């Protein structure tokens, strides 16, 4: 994180995916090693990339 700030690299792009068990949304980056959903289900790096993208809503 610090290296990106010092070198001027843009932050990692975040995408929103949907939990396969409870349909809650989670914001992740391609670097996210794993994430626990609000329902308590843990997804690893590979599993996160298999989750469907959340629908984009109008602002």
NUTINU-167736 format. One record per atom (N, C-alpha, C): residue in three letters; atom name; x negated, y negated, z negated. Coordinates in nm, 3 decimals. Layout:
ala; CA; X; Y; Z $
...
END
This chain:
unk; N; -0.084; 0.119; 0.000 $
unk; CA; 0.000; 0.000; 0.000 $
unk; C; -0.088; -0.125; 0.000 $
unk; N; -0.188; -0.127; -0.087 $
unk; CA; -0.276; -0.244; -0.094 $
unk; C; -0.354; -0.261; 0.035 $
unk; N; -0.400; -0.150; 0.094 $
unk; CA; -0.478; -0.156; 0.217 $
unk; C; -0.396; -0.221; 0.328 $
unk; N; -0.268; -0.189; 0.336 $
unk; CA; -0.183; -0.246; 0.439 $
unk; C; -0.167; -0.397; 0.418 $
unk; N; -0.157; -0.441; 0.293 $
unk; CA; -0.141; -0.584; 0.266 $
unk; C; -0.267; -0.661; 0.301 $
unk; N; -0.383; -0.604; 0.272 $
unk; CA; -0.509; -0.672; 0.298 $
unk; C; -0.539; -0.676; 0.446 $
unk; N; -0.511; -0.568; 0.518 $
unk; CA; -0.545; -0.562; 0.660 $
unk; C; -0.439; -0.626; 0.749 $
unk; N; -0.325; -0.664; 0.693 $
unk; CA; -0.223; -0.729; 0.772 $
unk; C; -0.134; -0.633; 0.849 $
unk; N; -0.144; -0.503; 0.820 $
unk; CA; -0.058; -0.406; 0.888 $
unk; C; 0.086; -0.426; 0.845 $
unk; N; 0.181; -0.406; 0.936 $
unk; CA; 0.321; -0.417; 0.895 $
unk; C; 0.356; -0.301; 0.801 $
unk; N; 0.454; -0.323; 0.713 $
unk; CA; 0.493; -0.215; 0.623 $
unk; C; 0.554; -0.099; 0.701 $
unk; N; 0.549; 0.020; 0.640 $
unk; CA; 0.608; 0.137; 0.705 $
unk; C; 0.757; 0.115; 0.728 $
unk; N; 0.805; 0.155; 0.842 $
unk; CA; 0.946; 0.137; 0.875 $
unk; C; 1.030; 0.234; 0.794 $
unk; N; 1.136; 0.184; 0.736 $
unk; CA; 1.226; 0.266; 0.657 $
unk; C; 1.345; 0.309; 0.742 $
unk; N; 1.387; 0.431; 0.720 $
unk; CA; 1.508; 0.482; 0.784 $
unk; C; 1.599; 0.535; 0.674 $
unk; N; 1.727; 0.538; 0.701 $
unk; CA; 1.824; 0.587; 0.604 $
unk; C; 1.876; 0.720; 0.650 $
unk; N; 1.863; 0.821; 0.563 $
unk; CA; 1.910; 0.955; 0.593 $
unk; C; 2.020; 0.992; 0.494 $
unk; N; 2.094; 1.099; 0.527 $
unk; CA; 2.208; 1.142; 0.446 $
unk; C; 2.177; 1.275; 0.380 $
unk; N; 2.201; 1.285; 0.249 $
unk; CA; 2.181; 1.410; 0.176 $
unk; C; 2.273; 1.517; 0.231 $
unk; N; 2.220; 1.637; 0.249 $
unk; CA; 2.299; 1.746; 0.306 $
unk; C; 2.400; 1.802; 0.207 $
unk; N; 2.384; 1.775; 0.078 $
unk; CA; 2.475; 1.829; -0.022 $
unk; C; 2.585; 1.732; -0.064 $
unk; N; 2.549; 1.605; -0.086 $
unk; CA; 2.649; 1.513; -0.142 $
unk; C; 2.681; 1.394; -0.051 $
unk; N; 2.619; 1.386; 0.066 $
unk; CA; 2.641; 1.277; 0.161 $
unk; C; 2.595; 1.139; 0.111 $
unk; N; 2.513; 1.136; 0.007 $
unk; CA; 2.455; 1.009; -0.039 $
unk; C; 2.345; 0.969; 0.059 $
unk; N; 2.318; 0.840; 0.068 $
unk; CA; 2.212; 0.793; 0.157 $
unk; C; 2.082; 0.773; 0.079 $
unk; N; 1.971; 0.795; 0.148 $
unk; CA; 1.837; 0.775; 0.091 $
unk; C; 1.754; 0.701; 0.193 $
unk; N; 1.679; 0.601; 0.147 $
unk; CA; 1.588; 0.526; 0.234 $
unk; C; 1.451; 0.590; 0.223 $
unk; N; 1.394; 0.631; 0.336 $
unk; CA; 1.263; 0.695; 0.337 $
unk; C; 1.177; 0.633; 0.447 $
unk; N; 1.047; 0.661; 0.441 $
unk; CA; 0.956; 0.628; 0.550 $
unk; C; 0.899; 0.759; 0.601 $
unk; N; 0.829; 0.755; 0.711 $
unk; CA; 0.768; 0.878; 0.763 $
unk; C; 0.657; 0.928; 0.671 $
unk; N; 0.610; 0.844; 0.580 $
unk; CA; 0.506; 0.883; 0.485 $
unk; C; 0.563; 0.939; 0.355 $
unk; N; 0.694; 0.933; 0.336 $
unk; CA; 0.754; 0.979; 0.211 $
unk; C; 0.728; 1.129; 0.192 $
unk; N; 0.657; 1.167; 0.084 $
unk; CA; 0.621; 1.308; 0.065 $
unk; C; 0.738; 1.395; 0.021 $
unk; N; 0.835; 1.338; -0.044 $
unk; CA; 0.951; 1.411; -0.093 $
unk; C; 1.041; 1.313; -0.166 $
unk; N; 1.166; 1.354; -0.187 $
unk; CA; 1.260; 1.262; -0.251 $
unk; C; 1.369; 1.341; -0.319 $
unk; N; 1.408; 1.294; -0.436 $
unk; CA; 1.519; 1.355; -0.509 $
unk; C; 1.642; 1.267; -0.489 $
unk; N; 1.749; 1.327; -0.447 $
unk; CA; 1.874; 1.255; -0.423 $
unk; C; 1.942; 1.225; -0.557 $
unk; N; 2.042; 1.139; -0.554 $
unk; CA; 2.118; 1.105; -0.674 $
unk; C; 2.188; 1.227; -0.733 $
unk; N; 2.218; 1.326; -0.649 $
unk; CA; 2.284; 1.448; -0.699 $
unk; C; 2.185; 1.545; -0.763 $
unk; N; 2.055; 1.513; -0.755 $
unk; CA; 1.953; 1.597; -0.816 $
unk; C; 1.884; 1.693; -0.721 $
unk; N; 1.929; 1.699; -0.596 $
unk; CA; 1.868; 1.788; -0.497 $
unk; C; 1.735; 1.731; -0.450 $
unk; N; 1.631; 1.812; -0.453 $
unk; CA; 1.497; 1.770; -0.412 $
unk; C; 1.470; 1.816; -0.269 $
unk; N; 1.428; 1.723; -0.184 $
unk; CA; 1.387; 1.756; -0.047 $
unk; C; 1.239; 1.725; -0.033 $
unk; N; 1.166; 1.814; 0.032 $
unk; CA; 1.025; 1.792; 0.059 $
unk; C; 1.005; 1.716; 0.189 $
unk; N; 0.878; 1.697; 0.225 $
unk; CA; 0.843; 1.620; 0.345 $
unk; C; 0.914; 1.672; 0.469 $
unk; N; 0.904; 1.802; 0.496 $
unk; CA; 0.963; 1.860; 0.616 $
unk; C; 1.116; 1.855; 0.612 $
unk; N; 1.174; 1.880; 0.494 $
unk; CA; 1.320; 1.879; 0.482 $
unk; C; 1.379; 1.740; 0.504 $
unk; N; 1.309; 1.637; 0.458 $
unk; CA; 1.358; 1.500; 0.477 $
unk; C; 1.371; 1.467; 0.625 $
unk; N; 1.279; 1.518; 0.705 $
unk; CA; 1.282; 1.488; 0.848 $
unk; C; 1.390; 1.563; 0.923 $
unk; N; 1.451; 1.663; 0.859 $
unk; CA; 1.560; 1.737; 0.920 $
unk; C; 1.697; 1.680; 0.885 $
unk; N; 1.702; 1.589; 0.787 $
unk; CA; 1.830; 1.532; 0.747 $
unk; C; 1.882; 1.437; 0.855 $
unk; N; 2.014; 1.430; 0.868 $
unk; CA; 2.070; 1.339; 0.970 $
unk; C; 2.053; 1.193; 0.931 $
unk; N; 2.037; 1.108; 1.030 $
unk; CA; 2.029; 0.965; 1.006 $
unk; C; 2.167; 0.914; 0.966 $
unk; N; 2.169; 0.816; 0.876 $
unk; CA; 2.295; 0.754; 0.834 $
unk; C; 2.346; 0.665; 0.947 $
unk; N; 2.476; 0.652; 0.955 $
unk; CA; 2.536; 0.562; 1.053 $
unk; C; 2.502; 0.419; 1.017 $
unk; N; 2.470; 0.340; 1.117 $
unk; CA; 2.443; 0.198; 1.092 $
unk; C; 2.576; 0.125; 1.081 $
unk; N; 2.584; 0.036; 0.983 $
unk; CA; 2.707; -0.041; 0.964 $
unk; C; 2.683; -0.185; 1.006 $
unk; N; 2.787; -0.249; 1.050 $
unk; CA; 2.775; -0.390; 1.091 $
unk; C; 2.754; -0.477; 0.968 $
unk; N; 2.668; -0.575; 0.981 $
unk; CA; 2.638; -0.664; 0.867 $
unk; C; 2.747; -0.767; 0.848 $
END
